[in-house]
Amino acid sequence: MVPALSGKMNGENLVYLDNAATAQKPSQVLDFLCDAMVHSNANVHRSMYELSDKSTTLYEEAREKVRAFINAPGRENIIFTSGTTASINLVADTFCRRLEPGDEILIEGDSHHSNIVPWQLAAERNGAVVKVIPTDVMLGRGRSGRVAFEELDSMLNPKVKILALTHISNITGIVNPVGEIIAKAHAMGIPVLVDGAQGIVHEKVDVQEMDCDFYAFSAHKIYGATGVGILYGKTEHLEKMPPYMGGGDMVDTVTYGKTTYAPLPLKFEAGTPNFTGAASLTPALEFAEYLRDGETGRILKEEEGRIMSYMTETLASDPDVEVYGTAESLRKTPIFTFNIKGINAGDLAQLLDKMGVAVRSGLMCAEPLINSFGANSALRASFAPYNTLEEAQIFVKCLQRAKNMLL
């Protein structure tokens, strides 16, 4: 079903546990990409011949698939970008052009760099200020890594022009109460963007129920092609925001004196898009639904629960392991970031590689959060719905072997 998972790495059976970085693709997505490159490789929206018509149809069918998958009200609310990073940058640039000196942007202490740096750039351009909702670690109130949302009430004020939330931390795996926080922000007229790079994989997302103003995610995290991102935005915001980039297909009319723009969603899709990659979202999201829904979804959810229990108990039982992000009655997904005392995370990752286990080491594009735990690097094992308890057990066995070799 997922060909890469039956492969080998360094002569060993592959155990792929870097899903928070990118997911492996199922056969139906790989077959689709190959077929599309051969039989519908033509630019979208521009030409009057069959190949282009087929390409355009596949591209727009994928937009409709995304709309239905997250329950957006209309196709015009779905913008294709190059990734979560591009989606957040689009909002940070265009929505924040109205900011004035002294205005505030709120972000979370568990944010990925892609939900930090774009807002810093926007603030620098307009004289605004970025403020951070701290985690319990930053406040010296615990080590779970949870965001201290109890601080939010004192931070929400008329100066705040947008709040950028993380749905699920790529370090702690903690699921943030985004619906509750959005309601608080909206009570004060503050719009909210949600970084859904991890959330889209582990949660059933309904943007209308959540009531977020923007939701950003990437295709490659949820079994699709790389180089494709999605930005959901409420119509009222997207219509007021100026284009992010200029060029072909985002225009209505062009003269040397003035240009008018295409209606949503094309206003934000300048140039030739990754039309084949975007179209692959149709089989990718169908696969995601297969893993999530029905009897298969029930079985896989039970297996995820077993993985969560096993990994949590096993790591907690080793006094040499320091885990960054513990549940403590919080909802958590199977993302485990930790260090073993006295061992460099990169050395562990290299030894695990030789044993056929693929994990991430370093800062995971969340340097401030990792640093807040007193670390400058860490090891991360992140599980997807297609991973098994047996793979978790192999990982722990190999981790213990690597630890014994390095201590």
Residue, then its C-alpha position, 0 to 999 in steps of 0.5 A: m500500500v505504501p511501497a517505501l515502507s517495505g524497502k530497506m535502509n543500509g541493508e535493514n528493513l526500513v522503520y520510517l519514523d520521520n513522518a512529522a517532516t514528511a509522510q511516505k506516499p501510497s501506491q495510488v498517489l505514486d501511480f497518479l503522479c506518474d500517469a499525470m506527468v505522461h497523460s495530462n502534463a499541460n498548463v492549467h486554465r490557459s489553453m484550448y486543447e484537450l490535454s490542458d482541459k484534463s490538467t485543469t479538471l484534475y487541478e480543480e477537482a483537487r481543490e474541491k477535494v480539499r474543500a470537502f476534506i476540511n469542510a470549507p464553505g466554497r472553492e474560492n476559500i482554497i488557495f494553492t501555494s507551495g507549502t505551509t510556509a508559503s501559506i503563512n507568509l502569504v497571510a503575514d505579508t498581505f493581511c498585515r500590510r494594514l498594521e501600524p506602529g504599536d500593533e501586536i501579533l500574537i504567536e505561541g511559544d511552541s511555534h515552528h519557525s514558519n509560524i514565527v519568522p513571517w510574523q517577525l518580518a511583517a512586524e519589522r515592515n510595519g513597526a508592529v510587535v510580535k508577542v509570545i504566549p509562553t509555555d509552562v517551561m518558559l514560565g517555570r511552571g512545569r516541563s510538559g511543554r504545553v502552551a500556558f493559555e491561561e496567560l492569554d486573557s491578559m494578552l488579548n487587547p485592541k492592539v492585537k491584530i492577528l493571533a497565529l496558533t499551532h494546531i499540534s506542536n511538531i516537538t511535543g505532539i500536544v494538541n492545542p485547544v484551538g477552537e476554544i482559543i479562537a472563540k476567545a480571540h473572536a470575542m475581541g474581534i481578533p482574527v486567527l490563523v492556524d498552522g495545521a501542518q501536523g493537525i491536518v494529519h492527526e485531527k479531523v479538521d472542520v474549518q467552519e466548526m473551528d471558525c478559524d480565519f485561516y488554516a494552512f497545511s502541506a500536501h506532503k505531510i498528508y501523503g501528497a506531493t512535495g511543493v504543494g501547500i493549502l491556505y484556507g481563508k474566510t472570504e471576507h479576509l481574502e477579498k480585502m487582502p491584496p495579491y501576494m505575487g503578480g504574474g500570469d493567471m492572477v490577473d483579469t486585465v493588464t495594461y501598462g497603466k493598471t492591472t485588475y485581478a482575477p476573482l478568488p481563488l486565482k488572485f493568489e495563484a500567480g504563475t504556473p502552479n505545481f498543477t500535477g502535485a496539487a492534483s495528487l491531493t485527490p488520491a492523497l486525501e482519499f487515502a487519508e480518509y481510508l486511514r481515518d474513517g470506518e473500520t480501518g480507521r477504528i483499527l488504526k486508532e487503536e494501534e495508535g493508542r497502543i503505540m502511545s502507551y508503549m512509547t510513553e511508558t518506555l521512555a518514562s521508565d529510562p532515567d537517562v531519557e528526558v522527554y520534551g512534551t508530556a501528556e499530563s492529561l493533555r491530548k497528545t499525538p504520537i510525536f516523541t522528542f527527547n534526549i538521552k543524557g550524555i549522548n549527542a542526538g545527531d550521533l544517536a540518529q546516525l547509529l539508528d540510520k545504520m540499523g534501518v531506523a529513520v528519525r529526525s535530529g537537530l532543532m526540528c525548525a523549532e529552535p526557541l522551543i527546544n532551547s527553552f527545555g535547556a537543549n540545543s538539539a534533540l531526537r524525534a520519532s514521529f509516527a503516522p497512522y500507517n506505523t505499527l506497534e512492532e515498529a515502535q518496539i524495533f525503534v526502542k530496541c535499536l535505541q537501547r543498542a545505540k545508547n549502549m554503544l555510545l555510553 
